[in-house]
Amino acid sequence: MKKHLIAATAAFVTLTGGMALADEARTGIYPQGNVPIAPYTPGIKTANGFLYVAGQIPYVNGAVPAHAADGENDMQDQAKIVMENIKAVLDEAGYDFNDTVRATVYLSDISLYGAFNEVYGTYWGEGDMPPSRAAMAVKELPGGKPGAPILVEVSMVAYKAD
């Protein structure tokens, strides 16, 4: 019985100590103007050099701007806003697009893939290495409103050795 109690105590100390270390090993990144409207953190930087950028939608000050939902180049307009929102998180954390290693792209319609890529590709220059990526069409994206649907959401992972 005594052995089990000692093992259980050691496990508890290890687990609770590990939780404290986990909290100390990550930092929330909140760029100015990027106020989450749901319970999430725009970016989380870990002590081992990774930065996890939450899915960004084309919100500016809590809404899709009128020019990004007027029926003219909406995907390109929304893609630009999304990428600039991601850039703000990267900048705040001291990273840039060349530090990104993984991207996940959600499109409201796969037919928008080409229009999205027109904008997305401009964030890396000649000879740069864009991140590995997955892109998929989904039925709906969060945050859309009548007359202003969300067409794209992008999340990224970046890495930078300290």
OpenMM code with the backbone's topology and positions (N, CA, C; nanometers):
from openmm import Vec3, app, unit

residues = "MET LYS LYS HIS LEU ILE ALA ALA THR ALA ALA PHE VAL THR LEU THR GLY GLY MET ALA LEU ALA ASP GLU ALA ARG THR GLY ILE TYR PRO GLN GLY ASN VAL PRO ILE ALA PRO TYR THR PRO GLY ILE LYS THR ALA ASN GLY PHE LEU TYR VAL ALA GLY GLN ILE PRO TYR VAL ASN GLY ALA VAL PRO ALA HIS ALA ALA ASP GLY GLU ASN ASP MET GLN ASP GLN ALA LYS ILE VAL MET GLU ASN ILE LYS ALA VAL LEU ASP GLU ALA GLY TYR ASP PHE ASN ASP THR VAL ARG ALA THR VAL TYR LEU SER ASP ILE SER LEU TYR GLY ALA PHE ASN GLU VAL TYR GLY THR TYR TRP GLY GLU GLY ASP MET PRO PRO SER ARG ALA ALA MET ALA VAL LYS GLU LEU PRO GLY GLY LYS PRO GLY ALA PRO ILE LEU VAL GLU VAL SER MET VAL ALA TYR LYS ALA ASP".split()
positions = [
    Vec3(0.0819, -0.1194, 0.0000),
    Vec3(0.0000, 0.0000, 0.0000),
    Vec3(0.0862, 0.1257, 0.0000),
    Vec3(0.1934, 0.1206, 0.0818),
    Vec3(0.2810, 0.2359, 0.0922),
    Vec3(0.3448, 0.2664, -0.0431),
    Vec3(0.3843, 0.1621, -0.1199),
    Vec3(0.4442, 0.1819, -0.2522),
    Vec3(0.3465, 0.2510, -0.3470),
    Vec3(0.2196, 0.2109, -0.3423),
    Vec3(0.1183, 0.2703, -0.4287),
    Vec3(0.0961, 0.4180, -0.3941),
    Vec3(0.0972, 0.4490, -0.2623),
    Vec3(0.0781, 0.5865, -0.2188),
    Vec3(0.1955, 0.6739, -0.2650),
    Vec3(0.3155, 0.6224, -0.2528),
    Vec3(0.4342, 0.6968, -0.2978),
    Vec3(0.4288, 0.7175, -0.4492),
    Vec3(0.3924, 0.6146, -0.5236),
    Vec3(0.3828, 0.6255, -0.6698),
    Vec3(0.2747, 0.7252, -0.7090),
    Vec3(0.1606, 0.7212, -0.6396),
    Vec3(0.0516, 0.8140, -0.6716),
    Vec3(0.0924, 0.9578, -0.6401),
    Vec3(0.1609, 0.9780, -0.5295),
    Vec3(0.2084, 1.1118, -0.4925),
    Vec3(0.3092, 1.1621, -0.5944),
    Vec3(0.4019, 1.0780, -0.6351),
    Vec3(0.5018, 1.1161, -0.7353),
    Vec3(0.4348, 1.1513, -0.8674),
    Vec3(0.3352, 1.0728, -0.9056),
    Vec3(0.2630, 1.1005, -1.0300),
    Vec3(0.1905, 1.2342, -1.0206),
    Vec3(0.1278, 1.2627, -0.9059),
    Vec3(0.0565, 1.3889, -0.8885),
    Vec3(0.1521, 1.5074, -0.8971),
    Vec3(0.2657, 1.4970, -0.8289),
    Vec3(0.3656, 1.6047, -0.8316),
    Vec3(0.4166, 1.6241, -0.9736),
    Vec3(0.4432, 1.5145, -1.0429),
    Vec3(0.4915, 1.5238, -1.1804),
    Vec3(0.3870, 1.5890, -1.2698),
    Vec3(0.2623, 1.5465, -1.2567),
    Vec3(0.1562, 1.6022, -1.3402),
    Vec3(0.1310, 1.7488, -1.3111),
    Vec3(0.1198, 1.7856, -1.1859),
    Vec3(0.0913, 1.9254, -1.1554),
    Vec3(0.2104, 2.0134, -1.1868),
    Vec3(0.3296, 1.9637, -1.1648),
    Vec3(0.4499, 2.0390, -1.2028),
    Vec3(0.4573, 2.0549, -1.3527),
    Vec3(0.4194, 1.9504, -1.4257),
    Vec3(0.4192, 1.9571, -1.5714),
    Vec3(0.3190, 2.0591, -1.6230),
    Vec3(0.2040, 2.0727, -1.5540),
    Vec3(0.1042, 2.1705, -1.5966),
    Vec3(0.1588, 2.3117, -1.5791),
    Vec3(0.2286, 2.3362, -1.4706),
    Vec3(0.2862, 2.4694, -1.4497),
    Vec3(0.3896, 2.4984, -1.5571),
    Vec3(0.4704, 2.3995, -1.5881),
    Vec3(0.5714, 2.4190, -1.6918),
    Vec3(0.5063, 2.4454, -1.8273),
    Vec3(0.3958, 2.3763, -1.8555),
    Vec3(0.3269, 2.3974, -1.9828),
    Vec3(0.2768, 2.5405, -1.9931),
    Vec3(0.2229, 2.5929, -1.8839),
    Vec3(0.1756, 2.7314, -1.8859),
    Vec3(0.2900, 2.8298, -1.9060),
    Vec3(0.4052, 2.8010, -1.8454),
    Vec3(0.5209, 2.8888, -1.8595),
    Vec3(0.5865, 2.8754, -1.9959),
    Vec3(0.5613, 2.7671, -2.0657),
    Vec3(0.6275, 2.7389, -2.1926),
    Vec3(0.5526, 2.7945, -2.3126),
    Vec3(0.4474, 2.8712, -2.2905),
    Vec3(0.3727, 2.9278, -2.4027),
    Vec3(0.3280, 3.0699, -2.3711),
    Vec3(0.3204, 3.1498, -2.4760),
    Vec3(0.2843, 3.2904, -2.4629),
    Vec3(0.1736, 3.3225, -2.5619),
    Vec3(0.0700, 3.3893, -2.5156),
    Vec3(-0.0379, 3.4318, -2.6035),
    Vec3(0.0048, 3.5530, -2.6846),
    Vec3(-0.0283, 3.5528, -2.8119),
    Vec3(0.0046, 3.6628, -2.9023),
    Vec3(-0.1261, 3.7318, -2.9407),
    Vec3(-0.1358, 3.8600, -2.9101),
    Vec3(-0.2557, 3.9389, -2.9365),
    Vec3(-0.2162, 4.0666, -3.0107),
    Vec3(-0.2142, 4.0643, -3.1438),
    Vec3(-0.1809, 4.1882, -3.2153),
    Vec3(-0.2863, 4.2954, -3.1930),
    Vec3(-0.2427, 4.4188, -3.1938),
    Vec3(-0.3346, 4.5309, -3.1759),
    Vec3(-0.4448, 4.5243, -3.2813),
    Vec3(-0.5670, 4.5408, -3.2379),
    Vec3(-0.6804, 4.5398, -3.3296),
    Vec3(-0.7381, 4.4018, -3.3561),
    Vec3(-0.6681, 4.2951, -3.3161),
    Vec3(-0.7180, 4.1590, -3.3363),
    Vec3(-0.7815, 4.1133, -3.2059),
    Vec3(-0.9066, 4.1503, -3.1864),
    Vec3(-0.9788, 4.1159, -3.0647),
    Vec3(-1.0670, 3.9954, -3.0941),
    Vec3(-1.0345, 3.8805, -3.0351),
    Vec3(-1.1160, 3.7616, -3.0613),
    Vec3(-1.2621, 3.7824, -3.0211),
    Vec3(-1.3513, 3.7328, -3.1062),
    Vec3(-1.4939, 3.7419, -3.0752),
    Vec3(-1.5454, 3.6099, -3.0190),
    Vec3(-1.4549, 3.5158, -3.0008),
    Vec3(-1.4874, 3.3851, -2.9445),
    Vec3(-1.3729, 3.3481, -2.8495),
    Vec3(-1.3864, 3.2423, -2.7729),
    Vec3(-1.2804, 3.2044, -2.6790),
    Vec3(-1.1627, 3.1352, -2.7496),
    Vec3(-1.0713, 3.2144, -2.8026),
    Vec3(-0.9490, 3.1623, -2.8612),
    Vec3(-0.8397, 3.2672, -2.8536),
    Vec3(-0.7173, 3.2261, -2.8744),
    Vec3(-0.6009, 3.3142, -2.8739),
    Vec3(-0.5518, 3.3258, -3.0175),
    Vec3(-0.5315, 3.4475, -3.0707),
    Vec3(-0.4882, 3.4622, -3.2096),
    Vec3(-0.3588, 3.3873, -3.2427),
    Vec3(-0.2665, 3.3840, -3.1480),
    Vec3(-0.1423, 3.3103, -3.1686),
    Vec3(-0.0893, 3.2596, -3.0362),
    Vec3(-0.0259, 3.1446, -3.0386),
    Vec3(0.0402, 3.0909, -2.9197),
    Vec3(0.1825, 3.0540, -2.9590),
    Vec3(0.2776, 3.1175, -2.8910),
    Vec3(0.4201, 3.0922, -2.9134),
    Vec3(0.4692, 2.9996, -2.8031),
    Vec3(0.5374, 2.8929, -2.8428),
    Vec3(0.5881, 2.7984, -2.7446),
    Vec3(0.7377, 2.8192, -2.7235),
    Vec3(0.7861, 2.7715, -2.6096),
    Vec3(0.9265, 2.7896, -2.5730),
    Vec3(1.0210, 2.7193, -2.6698),
    Vec3(0.9721, 2.6202, -2.7437),
    Vec3(1.0596, 2.5480, -2.8363),
    Vec3(1.0608, 2.6085, -2.9771),
    Vec3(1.0056, 2.7302, -2.9931),
    Vec3(1.0173, 2.8022, -3.1194),
    Vec3(0.9001, 2.7923, -3.2143),
    Vec3(0.7949, 2.7208, -3.1769),
    Vec3(0.6781, 2.7113, -3.2639),
    Vec3(0.5796, 2.8242, -3.2342),
    Vec3(0.5131, 2.8685, -3.3380),
    Vec3(0.4057, 2.9668, -3.3260),
    Vec3(0.2839, 2.9081, -3.3960),
    Vec3(0.1753, 2.8969, -3.3239),
    Vec3(0.0503, 2.8446, -3.3786),
    Vec3(-0.0435, 2.9627, -3.3989),
    Vec3(-0.0773, 2.9904, -3.5238),
    Vec3(-0.1663, 3.1013, -3.5570),
    Vec3(-0.3067, 3.0450, -3.5763),
    Vec3(-0.3997, 3.0936, -3.4967),
    Vec3(-0.5383, 3.0479, -3.5049),
    Vec3(-0.5970, 3.0812, -3.6410),
    Vec3(-0.6990, 3.0086, -3.6795),
    Vec3(-0.7677, 3.0363, -3.8043),
    Vec3(-0.8124, 3.1813, -3.8088),
    Vec3(-0.7733, 3.2490, -3.9153),
    Vec3(-0.8086, 3.3899, -3.9319),
    Vec3(-0.9131, 3.4020, -4.0424),
    Vec3(-1.0137, 3.4824, -4.0154),
    Vec3(-1.1180, 3.5091, -4.1134),
    Vec3(-1.1053, 3.6551, -4.1574),
    Vec3(-1.1757, 3.6955, -4.2613),
    Vec3(-1.1580, 3.8309, -4.3151),
    Vec3(-1.2321, 3.9390, -4.2373),
    Vec3(-1.2079, 3.9438, -4.1090),
    Vec3(-1.2669, 4.0480, -4.0251),
    Vec3(-1.1698, 4.1641, -4.0081),
    Vec3(-1.2230, 4.2828, -4.0163),
    Vec3(-1.1537, 4.4051, -3.9796),
    Vec3(-1.2470, 4.4749, -3.8814),
    Vec3(-1.1982, 4.4978, -3.7614),
    Vec3(-1.2815, 4.5579, -3.6560),
    Vec3(-1.4121, 4.4808, -3.6351),
    Vec3(-1.4026, 4.3485, -3.6349),
    Vec3(-1.5168, 4.2644, -3.6011),
    Vec3(-1.6168, 4.2357, -3.7096),
    Vec3(-1.5854, 4.2712, -3.8352),
    Vec3(-1.6799, 4.2451, -3.9441),
    Vec3(-1.6071, 4.2368, -4.0779),
    Vec3(-1.6731, 4.1757, -4.1746),
    Vec3(-1.6201, 4.1735, -4.3109),
    Vec3(-1.6434, 4.3133, -4.3701),
    Vec3(-1.5382, 4.3790, -4.4182),
    Vec3(-1.5584, 4.5115, -4.4784),
    Vec3(-1.6473, 4.5032, -4.6022),
    Vec3(-1.7191, 4.6093, -4.6292),
    Vec3(-1.8141, 4.6131, -4.7421),
    Vec3(-1.7460, 4.5790, -4.8742),
    Vec3(-1.6238, 4.6262, -4.8962),
    Vec3(-1.5560, 4.6005, -5.0241),
    Vec3(-1.5229, 4.4523, -5.0441),
    Vec3(-1.5239, 4.3730, -4.9355),
    Vec3(-1.4929, 4.2301, -4.9442),
    Vec3(-1.6181, 4.1443, -4.9545),
    Vec3(-1.7329, 4.2084, -4.9669),
    Vec3(-1.8590, 4.1359, -4.9816),
    Vec3(-1.9511, 4.2090, -5.0788),
    Vec3(-1.8924, 4.2784, -5.1776),
    Vec3(-1.9727, 4.3562, -5.2721),
    Vec3(-1.9961, 4.2849, -5.4049),
    Vec3(-1.9483, 4.1595, -5.4132),
    Vec3(-1.9679, 4.0831, -5.5362),
    Vec3(-1.8583, 4.1030, -5.6397),
    Vec3(-1.7606, 4.1878, -5.6116),
    Vec3(-1.6490, 4.2111, -5.7037),
    Vec3(-1.5186, 4.1679, -5.6374),
    Vec3(-1.4587, 4.0626, -5.6882),
    Vec3(-1.3308, 4.0141, -5.6350),
    Vec3(-1.3361, 3.9841, -5.4853),
    Vec3(-1.4490, 3.9345, -5.4379),
    Vec3(-1.4639, 3.9105, -5.2949),
    Vec3(-1.3586, 3.8137, -5.2411),
    Vec3(-1.3298, 3.7065, -5.3153),
    Vec3(-1.2309, 3.6116, -5.2652),
    Vec3(-1.0943, 3.6768, -5.2533),
    Vec3(-1.0516, 3.7507, -5.3527),
    Vec3(-0.9213, 3.8160, -5.3454),
    Vec3(-0.9184, 3.9165, -5.2295),
    Vec3(-1.0250, 3.9928, -5.2134),
    Vec3(-1.0315, 4.0902, -5.1047),
    Vec3(-1.0267, 4.0211, -4.9681),
    Vec3(-1.1041, 3.9141, -4.9544),
    Vec3(-1.1059, 3.8422, -4.8268),
    Vec3(-0.9737, 3.7718, -4.8012),
    Vec3(-0.9130, 3.7147, -4.9049),
    Vec3(-0.7830, 3.6484, -4.8883),
    Vec3(-0.6781, 3.7481, -4.8407),
    Vec3(-0.6787, 3.8666, -4.8957),
    Vec3(-0.5828, 3.9708, -4.8563),
    Vec3(-0.6013, 4.0080, -4.7083),
    Vec3(-0.7247, 4.0236, -4.6658),
    Vec3(-0.7518, 4.0573, -4.5252),
    Vec3(-0.7035, 3.9444, -4.4342),
    Vec3(-0.7354, 3.8207, -4.4706),
    Vec3(-0.6935, 3.7053, -4.3908),
    Vec3(-0.5411, 3.7012, -4.3796),
    Vec3(-0.4726, 3.7164, -4.4909),
    Vec3(-0.3266, 3.7095, -4.4885),
    Vec3(-0.2661, 3.8251, -4.4088),
    Vec3(-0.3277, 3.9410, -4.4147),
    Vec3(-0.2793, 4.0540, -4.3349),
    Vec3(-0.3066, 4.0306, -4.1854),
    Vec3(-0.4181, 3.9648, -4.1532),
    Vec3(-0.4446, 3.9287, -4.0137),
    Vec3(-0.3398, 3.8298, -3.9633),
    Vec3(-0.3035, 3.7337, -4.0471),
    Vec3(-0.1986, 3.6385, -4.0105),
    Vec3(-0.0650, 3.7113, -3.9958),
    Vec3(-0.0357, 3.8009, -4.0890),
    Vec3(0.0888, 3.8777, -4.0833),
    Vec3(0.0993, 3.9551, -3.9521),
    Vec3(-0.0120, 4.0103, -3.9040),
    Vec3(-0.0122, 4.0847, -3.7778),
    Vec3(0.0268, 3.9949, -3.6611),
    Vec3(-0.0230, 3.8707, -3.6603),
    Vec3(0.0128, 3.7763, -3.5536),
    Vec3(0.1609, 3.7398, -3.5659),
    Vec3(0.2048, 3.7076, -3.6882),
    Vec3(0.3460, 3.6753, -3.7091),
    Vec3(0.4354, 3.7905, -3.6645),
    Vec3(0.4041, 3.9118, -3.7073),
    Vec3(0.4839, 4.0296, -3.6715),
    Vec3(0.4906, 4.0482, -3.5206),
    Vec3(0.3769, 4.0392, -3.4549),
    Vec3(0.3714, 4.0589, -3.3089),
    Vec3(0.4607, 3.9584, -3.2362),
    Vec3(0.4718, 3.8379, -3.2908),
    Vec3(0.5528, 3.7330, -3.2286),
    Vec3(0.6988, 3.7366, -3.2738),
    Vec3(0.7310, 3.8223, -3.3717),
    Vec3(0.8683, 3.8292, -3.4216),
    Vec3(0.8994, 3.7282, -3.5311),
    Vec3(0.7980, 3.6846, -3.6023),
    Vec3(0.8117, 3.5886, -3.7108),
    Vec3(0.7726, 3.6561, -3.8416),
    Vec3(0.7972, 3.5856, -3.9539),
    Vec3(0.7466, 3.6329, -4.0825),
    Vec3(0.7008, 3.5123, -4.1636),
    Vec3(0.6492, 3.5377, -4.2825),
    Vec3(0.5932, 3.4291, -4.3631),
    Vec3(0.6974, 3.3237, -4.4004),
    Vec3(0.8239, 3.3599, -4.4057),
    Vec3(0.9277, 3.2613, -4.4366),
    Vec3(0.9536, 3.1672, -4.3202),
    Vec3(0.8991, 3.1963, -4.2039),
    Vec3(0.9104, 3.1062, -4.0888),
    Vec3(0.7949, 3.0061, -4.0842),
    Vec3(0.6950, 3.0215, -4.1707),
    Vec3(0.5794, 2.9320, -4.1654),
    Vec3(0.6156, 2.7959, -4.2231),
    Vec3(0.5638, 2.6913, -4.1575),
    Vec3(0.5930, 2.5541, -4.2014),
    Vec3(0.4673, 2.4756, -4.2384),
    Vec3(0.3511, 2.5256, -4.1975),
    Vec3(0.2261, 2.4538, -4.2252),
    Vec3(0.1118, 2.5533, -4.2355),
    Vec3(0.0273, 2.5352, -4.3346),
    Vec3(-0.0932, 2.6174, -4.3504),
    Vec3(-0.2125, 2.5252, -4.3746),
    Vec3(-0.3242, 2.5640, -4.3189),
    Vec3(-0.4497, 2.4946, -4.3459),
    Vec3(-0.5471, 2.5997, -4.3972),
    Vec3(-0.6053, 2.5723, -4.5134),
    Vec3(-0.6935, 2.6676, -4.5811),
    Vec3(-0.8317, 2.6050, -4.5929),
    Vec3(-0.9309, 2.6791, -4.5478),
    Vec3(-1.0706, 2.6381, -4.5604),
    Vec3(-1.1389, 2.7361, -4.6559),
    Vec3(-1.1997, 2.6826, -4.7600),
    Vec3(-1.2705, 2.7636, -4.8587),
    Vec3(-1.4185, 2.7286, -4.8546),
    Vec3(-1.5035, 2.8272, -4.8738),
    Vec3(-1.6470, 2.8005, -4.8746),
    Vec3(-1.6891, 2.7282, -5.0022),
    Vec3(-1.6037, 2.7329, -5.1049),
    Vec3(-1.6317, 2.6673, -5.2325),
    Vec3(-1.4974, 2.6409, -5.3005),
    Vec3(-1.4733, 2.5182, -5.3409),
    Vec3(-1.3442, 2.4831, -5.4003),
    Vec3(-1.3187, 2.5577, -5.5307),
    Vec3(-1.4224, 2.6084, -5.5935),
    Vec3(-1.4030, 2.6856, -5.7166),
    Vec3(-1.3289, 2.8171, -5.6893),
    Vec3(-1.3164, 2.8568, -5.5629),
    Vec3(-1.2456, 2.9793, -5.5244),
    Vec3(-1.0959, 2.9575, -5.5043),
    Vec3(-1.0518, 2.8340, -5.5215),
    Vec3(-0.9119, 2.7961, -5.4963),
    Vec3(-0.8139, 2.8805, -5.5772),
    Vec3(-0.8375, 2.8985, -5.7046),
    Vec3(-0.7480, 2.9763, -5.7901),
    Vec3(-0.7409, 3.1220, -5.7494),
    Vec3(-0.8561, 3.1820, -5.7207),
    Vec3(-0.8593, 3.3221, -5.6783),
    Vec3(-0.7865, 3.3399, -5.5451),
    Vec3(-0.8022, 3.2429, -5.4557),
    Vec3(-0.7301, 3.2488, -5.3284),
    Vec3(-0.5793, 3.2444, -5.3531),
    Vec3(-0.5354, 3.1521, -5.4378),
    Vec3(-0.3919, 3.1368, -5.4643),
    Vec3(-0.3293, 3.2609, -5.5267),
    Vec3(-0.4071, 3.3377, -5.6038),
    Vec3(-0.3556, 3.4624, -5.6626),
    Vec3(-0.3018, 3.5549, -5.5541),
    Vec3(-0.3711, 3.5605, -5.4424),
    Vec3(-0.3301, 3.6475, -5.3321),
    Vec3(-0.2292, 3.5767, -5.2425),
    Vec3(-0.2588, 3.4554, -5.2038),
    Vec3(-0.1747, 3.3782, -5.1109),
    Vec3(-0.0297, 3.3735, -5.1592),
    Vec3(-0.0104, 3.3461, -5.2857),
    Vec3(0.1240, 3.3318, -5.3412),
    Vec3(0.2080, 3.4578, -5.3349),
    Vec3(0.1459, 3.5743, -5.3198),
    Vec3(0.2219, 3.6997, -5.3164),
    Vec3(0.2942, 3.7212, -5.1835),
    Vec3(0.2684, 3.6382, -5.0854),
    Vec3(0.3308, 3.6547, -4.9539),
    Vec3(0.4669, 3.5862, -4.9428),
    Vec3(0.5098, 3.5219, -5.0510),
    Vec3(0.6434, 3.4627, -5.0568),
    Vec3(0.7096, 3.5099, -5.1849),
    Vec3(0.8357, 3.5475, -5.1736),
    Vec3(0.9082, 3.5969, -5.2895),
    Vec3(0.9761, 3.4850, -5.3669),
    Vec3(1.0396, 3.5233, -5.4749),
    Vec3(1.1162, 3.4305, -5.5591),
    Vec3(1.2214, 3.3609, -5.4732),
    Vec3(1.2237, 3.2291, -5.4776),
    Vec3(1.3223, 3.1524, -5.4022),
    Vec3(1.2820, 3.1214, -5.2587),
    Vec3(1.1734, 3.1810, -5.2093),
    Vec3(1.1252, 3.1493, -5.0753),
    Vec3(1.0558, 3.0141, -5.0771),
    Vec3(1.0383, 2.9570, -4.9596),
    Vec3(0.9723, 2.8275, -4.9479),
    Vec3(0.8396, 2.8431, -4.8749),
    Vec3(0.7282, 2.8467, -4.9497),
    Vec3(0.5979, 2.8521, -4.8817),
    Vec3(0.5805, 2.7271, -4.7953),
    Vec3(0.4929, 2.7346, -4.6967),
    Vec3(0.4743, 2.6193, -4.6078),
    Vec3(0.4025, 2.5045, -4.6772),
    Vec3(0.4140, 2.3861, -4.6175),
    Vec3(0.3289, 2.2764, -4.6637),
    Vec3(0.1852, 2.3200, -4.6362),
    Vec3(0.0916, 2.2633, -4.7105),
    Vec3(-0.0440, 2.3178, -4.7000),
    Vec3(-0.1489, 2.2128, -4.7312),
    Vec3(-0.2613, 2.2292, -4.6674),
    Vec3(-0.3821, 2.1541, -4.7014),
    Vec3(-0.4900, 2.2565, -4.7303),
    Vec3(-0.5702, 2.2312, -4.8317),
    Vec3(-0.6818, 2.3205, -4.8650),
    Vec3(-0.8049, 2.2341, -4.8870),
    Vec3(-0.9163, 2.2801, -4.8340),
    Vec3(-1.0395, 2.2032, -4.8486),
    Vec3(-1.1596, 2.2947, -4.8517),
    Vec3(-1.2638, 2.2480, -4.9156),
    Vec3(-1.3907, 2.3199, -4.9165),
    Vec3(-1.4743, 2.2687, -4.7998),
    Vec3(-1.5430, 2.3615, -4.7348),
    Vec3(-1.6304, 2.3285, -4.6229),
    Vec3(-1.7674, 2.3899, -4.6491),
    Vec3(-1.8657, 2.3386, -4.5811),
    Vec3(-2.0019, 2.3872, -4.6040),
    Vec3(-2.0184, 2.5336, -4.5646),
    Vec3(-1.9684, 2.5697, -4.4460),
    Vec3(-1.9795, 2.7066, -4.3970),
    Vec3(-1.8575, 2.7385, -4.3133),
    Vec3(-1.8291, 2.8675, -4.3003),
    Vec3(-1.7225, 2.9144, -4.2128),
    Vec3(-1.7837, 3.0075, -4.1088),
    Vec3(-1.7277, 3.0090, -3.9883),
    Vec3(-1.7852, 3.0918, -3.8826),
    Vec3(-1.7704, 3.2407, -3.9116),
    Vec3(-1.8641, 3.3180, -3.8617),
    Vec3(-1.8554, 3.4628, -3.8710),
    Vec3(-1.9301, 3.5258, -3.9859),
    Vec3(-1.9821, 3.4453, -4.0772),
    Vec3(-2.0554, 3.5013, -4.1900),
    Vec3(-2.1883, 3.5594, -4.1475),
    Vec3(-2.2308, 3.6574, -4.2219),
    Vec3(-2.3596, 3.7209, -4.1955),
    Vec3(-2.4340, 3.7323, -4.3280),
    Vec3(-2.5643, 3.7466, -4.3259),
    Vec3(-2.6374, 3.7635, -4.4521),
    Vec3(-2.5784, 3.8788, -4.5337),
    Vec3(-2.5475, 3.8517, -4.6571),
    Vec3(-2.4885, 3.9525, -4.7447),
    Vec3(-2.3378, 3.9665, -4.7299),
    Vec3(-2.2786, 3.8996, -4.6314),
    Vec3(-2.1341, 3.9074, -4.6108),
    Vec3(-2.0814, 3.7715, -4.5650),
    Vec3(-2.0887, 3.6706, -4.6532),
    Vec3(-2.0404, 3.5383, -4.6144),
    Vec3(-1.8880, 3.5360, -4.6022),
    Vec3(-1.8403, 3.4491, -4.5167),
    Vec3(-1.6960, 3.4267, -4.5036),
    Vec3(-1.6592, 3.3238, -4.6100),
    Vec3(-1.5660, 3.3590, -4.6958),
    Vec3(-1.5255, 3.2717, -4.8057),
    Vec3(-1.3997, 3.1922, -4.7754),
    Vec3(-1.3196, 3.2384, -4.6790),
    Vec3(-1.1914, 3.1736, -4.6531),
    Vec3(-1.1495, 3.1911, -4.5070),
    Vec3(-1.0853, 3.0885, -4.4550),
    Vec3(-1.0212, 3.0919, -4.3234),
    Vec3(-0.8878, 3.0207, -4.3386),
    Vec3(-0.7842, 3.0757, -4.2777),
    Vec3(-0.6499, 3.0169, -4.2870),
    Vec3(-0.5866, 3.0138, -4.1481),
    Vec3(-0.5263, 2.9007, -4.1131),
    Vec3(-0.4454, 2.8908, -3.9922),
    Vec3(-0.3044, 2.8501, -4.0346),
    Vec3(-0.2070, 2.8823, -3.9525),
    Vec3(-0.0672, 2.8515, -3.9856),
    Vec3(0.0103, 2.8090, -3.8621),
    Vec3(0.1182, 2.7376, -3.8885),
    Vec3(0.2174, 2.7050, -3.7876),
    Vec3(0.3490, 2.7577, -3.8399),
    Vec3(0.4242, 2.8254, -3.7524),
    Vec3(0.5548, 2.8776, -3.7904),
    Vec3(0.6583, 2.8230, -3.6917),
    Vec3(0.7828, 2.8230, -3.7350),
    Vec3(0.8918, 2.7768, -3.6480),
    Vec3(1.0126, 2.8679, -3.6669),
    Vec3(1.0735, 2.9001, -3.5544),
    Vec3(1.1930, 2.9820, -3.5571),
    Vec3(1.2812, 2.9384, -3.4403),
    Vec3(1.4017, 2.8974, -3.4707),
    Vec3(1.4942, 2.8591, -3.3649),
    Vec3(1.5393, 2.9849, -3.2915),
    Vec3(1.5377, 2.9791, -3.1612),
    Vec3(1.5804, 3.0978, -3.0836),
    Vec3(1.7303, 3.1096, -3.0781),
] * unit.nanometer
topology = app.Topology()
chain = topology.addChain("A")
for resn in residues:
    res = topology.addResidue(resn, chain)
    for name in ("N", "CA", "C"):
        topology.addAtom(name, app.Element.getBySymbol(name[0]), res)
